[in-house]
């Protein structure tokens, strides 16, 4: 294993270029970049330096990553904040970054997603189930999508 002082410059540049392309393709977080470095068989002693370069050159930005992640989960998947928070925590994102970005959430759109999801699911469940069973299934579905009970209990009437 080589010492950091004797960095294989050409190889290091090749790694950096591959990682820059990887990050330029779509938003990434540090844990995804570390997984990529591992798959490229980059010695772990270079990880901190490569990550620092990616951050300095704005290829890697966890706050930007959380915004993109949240946008896709809210707009396309219609996921609730609890499911989104859990997904981000699994990726090793700091809680402070998650909280900061969650504060920027468009509450009207979030509520609208929840209402649409609830009505659509209710309409399919009520066709095949008794009212109480349909309601229980709807609650389980919404909790599974990452919504808190408090967020939808008023809509269950």
N, C-alpha and C positions, 0 to 999 in steps of 0.2 A: 504494500500500500504506500502510495506517495504522500509526502508531507505537503501541507497546504502551501508552503513557501515555494515548492517546486511544482506548481500547477501545470498540468499538460495543456498549454495554452490553446493549441489547435483543437484538441478534443473538447476542452471546456467550452470553446466558442461554438462547436458543433452541437453540444448539449444545449447550450443557451438558445441557439437558433431553433432547435427542435421544440424546446419548451415555449419559446415566444410564439411559434406557429400554433402550438397546441392551445395556448391561451388566447390567441387572436381569433381562432375559429369560433369559440363561444366563451362566455364568462366562466371562469374557474375559481375554485377556492383553494387554499393552501393544501388541504388534505388530498384533493384530487391531483394537484401538481406533484405532491410527494409520491402518490401511487404511480403516477406516470414516470417519475424519476426512477422508481424501483423497477418498473417494467423495462426501462431503457438500460437497466443495470449500471446506473450512475453510482459511484461509491458515495455512501451516505455522508461522508465528511464534506462533500461539496454542496449538499442540500442547502445549508443556511446561506451560503454565498450566492447560489443560483436564485433562491427565492428572493433574496434582497435585491438582486439585479432586476428580476421580473417586477417587483414592487416599485423600485426606483424609476423604471422605464414605463410604468403604468400598464403593464400587461396583466398584472395581478392586483386586484383591489377587492377586499372582502366585503366592504360596504356596497360597492357596485354589484358584486355577485349576489348579495342578499336581496337587493332591489330586483334584479333580473329573476331570481328564483321565486320571490314572492309574487312578482307580476305574472309569471307563467302559471303558478299554482292557483292564484286567485282568478285570473282571467280565463284560463283554459280548463283547468281541472275543477274549478269552483271549490277548492279545498278551504277548510276553516283554519284559523290561526294556530290552533293547537297542533294540528297535523303538520303545518308548515314549520312551526317552532321545533317540533320533534325532528323533522327532516334536517333542519339546519344544525341542530345540536349534534346529530349523528355525524355531521360533516366537520365537527369541531369548531363551529363558528362561535365566537364570544357572545355571551348573553347581552352585553352592553350594545353590540352592533345590532343584534336582533331587535332589542327594545327600541333603539333609535329608528330603525327602518319601519317597524310596526306602527310607530306614531304617525308616520307619513301616509298610512293606508287610507284610501278613499272609502270612508265609512258608508256612504250612500251606495256605492257599487257593491261593497261587501254584503250589505243588507239585501240589496237587490238579488245578488247571487243566491243568497240563503233562501229568500222567498221563492225564487224560480225553482231551485232545487227541491224545496219542500213541496211545492204544488205539483211539480212533475212526478215526483216519487209517490206522493199521496194518490194521485190519479191512477197510477198503475197498481198500487197496493190495494186500494179499496175495491177494485174489480175482482180480486181473487181471495180476499180475506174478510173476516168479520171486522167491524169497526175497531174494537179494542185491540185485536191482533195487528191490524193494519197500523194503528197508532204506535204500538210497541215496536214494530218493525221499522217504522219511520224514524222513531227516536234513535234506535240502534244504528240505522243508516247515517243519520246526521252526526251522531257522536263519532262514528267511524270515519266520516269525512273531516273530522277535526273541529267541529263546532261545539261550543259549550252549551249545556242545557239552558242556561240563562239567556243565551243569544236567541234561542228559538221557542222557548216555552210559551211566550205570548202569541206566537203564530199558530199554535196547535189547536186553538179553539175551533 
